[in-house]
Structure formats: C-alpha cells, structure tokens
Amino acid sequence: MTIGHELLKILNKLYEPSGFVETKFKRYDIAFKTDEAGRPILLFIGKKDENGKIKGERFARRLTFSDDGQIVKDHWDNKGEINNN
C-alpha cells in the first residue's frame, strides 16, 4: 500500500502536539501520532478489530530540516504489516 494524495492532505495538516488522532479515511480506520510541532509522524491504517486496535499497515515519516528550520525532505516509509495480537 502507498500513501495517496488524498491521505497526504490529511497528514500534511498540523494537529495537537505530541498527540494521538484517530479517524476514518474512506473505508479505512487511521490513527497517527504527532510530534512536538503537531506534525503526524507515525501512521496506522487498516481496520479496527473488536478491541479497537488497527490491523493493517504502519508508516513512519522521515523529516529532514535545513539549518534555518525549513523542511528539506518529507517522506513516508512503509514499515510493514501490523497485527496487534
């Protein structure tokens, strides 16, 4: 699975710093953790089970900053399947 443009629109917004956001995206349940600036950095996407845990895939965001604090690279890496047994 890859992250498409529509999902990137959600992930490029700022949220509560150092928080955890759960929502729906199309037919998927998504949850993501944010960094101290409120940028999503860890994404879980799939379907929630009866315990509320998402079974699907996990993505981690790589951000590289310049010396003046501007984002130079912004990339999401697929870290594989999550089962939450």
Phi and psi restraints in degrees (value plus and minus 20) as a CYANA .aco file:
   2 THR   PHI    -139.2   -99.2
   2 THR   PSI     141.2   181.2
   3 ILE   PHI    -110.4   -70.4
   3 ILE   PSI      99.4   139.4
   4 GLY   PHI    -107.4   -67.4
   4 GLY   PSI     156.6   196.6
   5 HIS   PHI     -82.2   -42.2
   5 HIS   PSI     -59.1   -19.1
   6 GLU   PHI     -85.0   -45.0
   6 GLU   PSI     -62.5   -22.5
   7 LEU   PHI     -89.2   -49.2
   7 LEU   PSI     -56.1   -16.1
   8 LEU   PHI     -82.2   -42.2
   8 LEU   PSI     -51.9   -11.9
   9 LYS   PHI     -80.6   -40.6
   9 LYS   PSI     -58.4   -18.4
  10 ILE   PHI     -90.8   -50.8
  10 ILE   PSI     -62.3   -22.3
  11 LEU   PHI     -97.3   -57.3
  11 LEU   PSI     -35.1     4.9
  12 ASN   PHI    -110.0   -70.0
  12 ASN   PSI     -20.8    19.2
  13 LYS   PHI    -103.7   -63.7
  13 LYS   PSI     144.0   184.0
  14 LEU   PHI    -118.0   -78.0
  14 LEU   PSI     121.8   161.8
  15 TYR   PHI    -147.9  -107.9
  15 TYR   PSI    -190.7  -150.7
  16 GLU   PHI     -80.1   -40.1
  16 GLU   PSI     109.3   149.3
  17 PRO   PHI     -81.0   -41.0
  17 PRO   PSI     121.2   161.2
  18 SER   PHI      30.1    70.1
  18 SER   PSI      24.6    64.6
  19 GLY   PHI    -136.1   -96.1
  19 GLY   PSI    -196.5  -156.5
  20 PHE   PHI    -155.4  -115.4
  20 PHE   PSI     102.4   142.4
  21 VAL   PHI    -137.0   -97.0
  21 VAL   PSI     111.7   151.7
  22 GLU   PHI    -140.3  -100.3
  22 GLU   PSI     114.4   154.4
  23 THR   PHI    -178.9  -138.9
  23 THR   PSI    -198.2  -158.2
  24 LYS   PHI    -131.9   -91.9
  24 LYS   PSI     127.3   167.3
  25 PHE   PHI    -157.1  -117.1
  25 PHE   PSI      90.6   130.6
  26 LYS   PHI      33.4    73.4
  26 LYS   PSI    -140.8  -100.8
  27 ARG   PHI    -113.1   -73.1
  27 ARG   PSI     -17.0    23.0
  28 TYR   PHI    -124.4   -84.4
  28 TYR   PSI     132.0   172.0
  29 ASP   PHI    -113.8   -73.8
  29 ASP   PSI     116.0   156.0
  30 ILE   PHI    -148.9  -108.9
  30 ILE   PSI     130.1   170.1
  31 ALA   PHI    -164.8  -124.8
  31 ALA   PSI     122.7   162.7
  32 PHE   PHI    -167.4  -127.4
  32 PHE   PSI     129.9   169.9
  33 LYS   PHI    -117.7   -77.7
  33 LYS   PSI     126.9   166.9
  34 THR   PHI    -133.5   -93.5
  34 THR   PSI     136.3   176.3
  35 ASP   PHI    -106.3   -66.3
  35 ASP   PSI    -191.7  -151.7
  36 GLU   PHI     -87.3   -47.3
  36 GLU   PSI     -35.3     4.7
  37 ALA   PHI    -118.9   -78.9
  37 ALA   PSI     -23.4    16.6
  38 GLY   PHI      70.2   110.2
  38 GLY   PSI      -8.6    31.4
  39 ARG   PHI    -107.6   -67.6
  39 ARG   PSI     111.4   151.4
  40 PRO   PHI     -79.5   -39.5
  40 PRO   PSI     112.7   152.7
  41 ILE   PHI    -147.3  -107.3
  41 ILE   PSI     -37.9     2.1
  42 LEU   PHI    -157.8  -117.8
  42 LEU   PSI     103.6   143.6
  43 LEU   PHI    -140.4  -100.4
  43 LEU   PSI     115.2   155.2
  44 PHE   PHI    -138.0   -98.0
  44 PHE   PSI     107.4   147.4
  45 ILE   PHI    -156.1  -116.1
  45 ILE   PSI     114.1   154.1
  46 GLY   PHI     143.4   183.4
  46 GLY   PSI    -161.5  -121.5
  47 LYS   PHI    -140.9  -100.9
  47 LYS   PSI     117.3   157.3
  48 LYS   PHI     -94.2   -54.2
  48 LYS   PSI     122.0   162.0
  49 ASP   PHI    -110.5   -70.5
  49 ASP   PSI    -193.0  -153.0
  50 GLU   PHI     -85.9   -45.9
  50 GLU   PSI     -37.9     2.1
  51 ASN   PHI    -114.1   -74.1
  51 ASN   PSI     -20.4    19.6
  52 GLY   PHI      66.5   106.5
  52 GLY   PSI     -11.4    28.6
  53 LYS   PHI    -114.8   -74.8
  53 LYS   PSI     122.0   162.0
  54 ILE   PHI    -105.7   -65.7
  54 ILE   PSI     109.5   149.5
  55 LYS   PHI    -128.2   -88.2
  55 LYS   PSI     101.4   141.4
  56 GLY   PHI     150.1   190.1
  56 GLY   PSI    -142.9  -102.9
  57 GLU   PHI    -147.2  -107.2
  57 GLU   PSI     136.2   176.2
  58 ARG   PHI    -139.4   -99.4
  58 ARG   PSI     118.0   158.0
  59 PHE   PHI    -147.1  -107.1
  59 PHE   PSI     124.4   164.4
  60 ALA   PHI    -141.4  -101.4
  60 ALA   PSI     120.9   160.9
  61 ARG   PHI    -117.3   -77.3
  61 ARG   PSI     114.1   154.1
  62 ARG   PHI    -127.8   -87.8
  62 ARG   PSI      99.4   139.4
  63 LEU   PHI    -136.9   -96.9
  63 LEU   PSI     112.4   152.4
  64 THR   PHI    -140.8  -100.8
  64 THR   PSI     112.0   152.0
  65 PHE   PHI    -133.0   -93.0
  65 PHE   PSI     129.7   169.7
  66 SER   PHI    -101.8   -61.8
  66 SER   PSI     155.4   195.4
  67 ASP   PHI     -82.0   -42.0
  67 ASP   PSI     -48.0    -8.0
  68 ASP   PHI    -112.8   -72.8
  68 ASP   PSI     -10.1    29.9
  69 GLY   PHI      70.4   110.4
  69 GLY   PSI     -16.0    24.0
  70 GLN   PHI    -101.0   -61.0
  70 GLN   PSI     125.2   165.2
  71 ILE   PHI     -95.1   -55.1
  71 ILE   PSI     102.9   142.9
  72 VAL   PHI    -116.0   -76.0
  72 VAL   PSI     -63.6   -23.6
  73 LYS   PHI    -150.5  -110.5
  73 LYS   PSI     119.1   159.1
  74 ASP   PHI    -160.2  -120.2
  74 ASP   PSI      88.5   128.5
  75 HIS   PHI    -161.4  -121.4
  75 HIS   PSI     118.1   158.1
  76 TRP   PHI    -121.8   -81.8
  76 TRP   PSI     105.4   145.4
  77 ASP   PHI    -122.7   -82.7
  77 ASP   PSI     112.5   152.5
  78 ASN   PHI     -98.1   -58.1
  78 ASN   PSI      99.2   139.2
  79 LYS   PHI    -118.1   -78.1
  79 LYS   PSI     -15.0    25.0
  80 GLY   PHI      85.3   125.3
  80 GLY   PSI    -192.8  -152.8
  81 GLU   PHI     -99.1   -59.1
  81 GLU   PSI     124.5   164.5
  82 ILE   PHI    -139.2   -99.2
  82 ILE   PSI     117.8   157.8
  83 ASN   PHI    -136.5   -96.5
  83 ASN   PSI     -49.5    -9.5
  84 ASN   PHI      31.1    71.1
  84 ASN   PSI      32.9    72.9
